Amino acid sequence: MKNFAYVKAGSLAEAIKELSTKGARLHAGGTDLLGYARNEIVPVEKVVSISNLKTLKGISARPDGGVKIGALTPLADIAANASIAGKYAVLAQAAAAVGSPQIREQGTIGGNLCQRPRCWYFRSDVQCIKKGGTTCYGMSGENQYHAIFGGGPCFFVHPSDLAVALVALQAQVAITGPSGNKVIRIENFFVGPNKSIDKENILLPGEIVTDIRVPPVSGDVRSSYRKIRARGSWDFALTSVAAVLQLEGGVVSSARIVLGGVAPHPWRVAAAEKLLAGKKLDGAVAAAAGEAAISGATPLRDNAYKVEMVKGAVEESIAAFV
Ligand SMILES: Cc1cc2nc3c(=O)[nH]c(=O)nc-3n(C[C@H](O)[C@H](O)[C@H](O)COP(=O)(O)OP(=O)(O)OC[C@H]3O[C@@H](n4cnc5c(N)ncnc54)[C@H](O)[C@@H]3O)c2cc1C
């Protein structure tokens, strides 16, 4: 592992200044950063820890009835929070589904959203397209874990469980940086490889995610996070489904269905959302939603199994609400 400078920032302003230099990387819990620094996936010249910035940690109610989650909040705290479990089951379930107890204690929500892809070509010493090369080896190589939606020119899948749940909840991301503060819809936070090949989100040098804002929910809202993985723990999603349904008088008034593990960013399936709107839930509607969810899928040589997996996972998610 190459040597790097280390700074423990005493304020947000100091962190922003230190991060504005080339090769500087933000360190929150370090569970992802230290892995890719050790393997020299991308240059790491300076590590800037924000772990002293206590104002970035914790879960609090917002005046509008929603909730604010500081970027340094550990995933374990989100999984265990009674208010989140009560109002936003999809988010509590997604946080509980991450990795292992150790990862959930040390990993933060900010780091979970900003973690780098797990594609084995990206994580190896191969000079793939994401690291300045010309080829996505996932496209024609070992691609059983790669994208079936939204791929090209690079076919990695976004590894974050919480991102999928937060897109379904229409959360917002608060960012601060050299040009000031901004709050954006989380859907606009992630960018696909067709727009940006070397990064997965819109953060500019020196910018820091400070908190996540989840809007209030009211009435009959059903939500869940369903994750399918090869092993029962310590594993990323082969496919996951975040479902958030608003019901009125037993009829779906609106639906948000978002997939994980199948695209370079959380993948909204508008066709399934449209199909569910205005319906009373039953087994046939659940099956039709599963069918709608796979429209537009373009599997690679070894990952067609994900198409069936998506269909089944969406159907099961909706059927569980009946
Ligand atoms: C064995 C293992 C299993 C895992 N399994 C899963 C899983 O099943 N599901 C899943 O979703 N994740 C999984 N992960 C990923 C894990 O959840 C993340 O590594 C963790 O959440 C990252 O948080 P962190 O605080 O440690 O981030 P760090 O490692 O400190 O940072 C990660 C990246 O995000 C950037 N970053 C961190 N915080 C901010 C911020 N506030 N603003 C801007 N940039 C920031 C860093 O610069 C770095 O590039 C797994 C990781 C491991 C090692």
PDBQT file of the ligand as one rigid body, heavy atoms in Angstrom, charges set to zero:
ROOT
HETATM    1  C1  LIG A 401     -17.217  -7.126   3.476  1.00  0.00    +0.000 C 
HETATM    2  C2  LIG A 401     -18.142  -6.023   3.065  1.00  0.00    +0.000 A 
HETATM    3  C3  LIG A 401     -19.473  -6.308   2.790  1.00  0.00    +0.000 A 
HETATM    4  C4  LIG A 401     -20.343  -5.292   2.399  1.00  0.00    +0.000 A 
HETATM    5  N1  LIG A 401     -21.642  -5.587   2.105  1.00  0.00    +0.000 NA
HETATM    6  C5  LIG A 401     -22.489  -4.606   1.725  1.00  0.00    +0.000 A 
HETATM    7  C6  LIG A 401     -23.847  -4.866   1.426  1.00  0.00    +0.000 A 
HETATM    8  O1  LIG A 401     -24.315  -5.995   1.510  1.00  0.00    +0.000 OA
HETATM    9  N2  LIG A 401     -24.636  -3.816   1.049  1.00  0.00    +0.000 N 
HETATM   10  C7  LIG A 401     -24.165  -2.539   0.955  1.00  0.00    +0.000 A 
HETATM   11  O2  LIG A 401     -24.933  -1.637   0.649  1.00  0.00    +0.000 OA
HETATM   12  N3  LIG A 401     -22.878  -2.265   1.237  1.00  0.00    +0.000 NA
HETATM   13  C8  LIG A 401     -22.046  -3.257   1.618  1.00  0.00    +0.000 A 
HETATM   14  N4  LIG A 401     -20.742  -2.978   1.904  1.00  0.00    +0.000 N 
HETATM   15  C9  LIG A 401     -20.284  -1.613   1.746  1.00  0.00    +0.000 C 
HETATM   16  C10 LIG A 401     -20.391  -0.859   3.054  1.00  0.00    +0.000 C 
HETATM   17  O3  LIG A 401     -21.728  -0.678   3.389  1.00  0.00    +0.000 OA
HETATM   18  C11 LIG A 401     -19.725   0.437   2.850  1.00  0.00    +0.000 C 
HETATM   19  O4  LIG A 401     -18.342   0.128   2.745  1.00  0.00    +0.000 OA
HETATM   20  C12 LIG A 401     -19.946   1.412   3.965  1.00  0.00    +0.000 C 
HETATM   21  O5  LIG A 401     -21.278   1.761   4.149  1.00  0.00    +0.000 OA
HETATM   22  C13 LIG A 401     -19.157   2.662   3.635  1.00  0.00    +0.000 C 
HETATM   23  O6  LIG A 401     -19.257   3.533   4.729  1.00  0.00    +0.000 OA
HETATM   24  P1  LIG A 401     -17.934   4.109   5.376  1.00  0.00    +0.000 P 
HETATM   25  O7  LIG A 401     -18.371   5.134   6.353  1.00  0.00    +0.000 OA
HETATM   26  O8  LIG A 401     -17.057   3.032   5.891  1.00  0.00    +0.000 OA
HETATM   27  O9  LIG A 401     -17.294   4.802   4.101  1.00  0.00    +0.000 OA
HETATM   28  P2  LIG A 401     -15.771   5.057   3.712  1.00  0.00    +0.000 P 
HETATM   29  O10 LIG A 401     -15.104   3.761   3.423  1.00  0.00    +0.000 OA
HETATM   30  O11 LIG A 401     -15.124   5.950   4.704  1.00  0.00    +0.000 OA
HETATM   31  O12 LIG A 401     -16.009   5.850   2.349  1.00  0.00    +0.000 OA
HETATM   32  C14 LIG A 401     -16.526   5.191   1.216  1.00  0.00    +0.000 C 
HETATM   33  C15 LIG A 401     -16.467   6.133   0.012  1.00  0.00    +0.000 C 
HETATM   34  O13 LIG A 401     -17.416   7.168   0.169  1.00  0.00    +0.000 OA
HETATM   35  C16 LIG A 401     -16.794   8.448   0.267  1.00  0.00    +0.000 C 
HETATM   36  N5  LIG A 401     -17.538   9.136   1.324  1.00  0.00    +0.000 N 
HETATM   37  C17 LIG A 401     -17.798   8.655   2.568  1.00  0.00    +0.000 A 
HETATM   38  N6  LIG A 401     -18.585   9.514   3.246  1.00  0.00    +0.000 NA
HETATM   39  C18 LIG A 401     -18.804  10.571   2.432  1.00  0.00    +0.000 A 
HETATM   40  C19 LIG A 401     -19.523  11.792   2.576  1.00  0.00    +0.000 A 
HETATM   41  N7  LIG A 401     -20.182  12.109   3.716  1.00  0.00    +0.000 N 
HETATM   42  N8  LIG A 401     -19.545  12.664   1.532  1.00  0.00    +0.000 NA
HETATM   43  C20 LIG A 401     -18.872  12.360   0.383  1.00  0.00    +0.000 A 
HETATM   44  N9  LIG A 401     -18.169  11.227   0.175  1.00  0.00    +0.000 NA
HETATM   45  C21 LIG A 401     -18.143  10.327   1.200  1.00  0.00    +0.000 A 
HETATM   46  C22 LIG A 401     -15.342   8.154   0.591  1.00  0.00    +0.000 C 
HETATM   47  O14 LIG A 401     -14.476   9.135   0.109  1.00  0.00    +0.000 OA
HETATM   48  C23 LIG A 401     -15.120   6.823  -0.109  1.00  0.00    +0.000 C 
HETATM   49  O15 LIG A 401     -14.877   7.013  -1.482  1.00  0.00    +0.000 OA
HETATM   50  C24 LIG A 401     -19.866  -3.965   2.307  1.00  0.00    +0.000 A 
HETATM   51  C25 LIG A 401     -18.515  -3.666   2.589  1.00  0.00    +0.000 A 
HETATM   52  C26 LIG A 401     -17.666  -4.675   2.949  1.00  0.00    +0.000 A 
HETATM   53  C27 LIG A 401     -16.225  -4.330   3.241  1.00  0.00    +0.000 C 
ENDROOT
TORSDOF 0
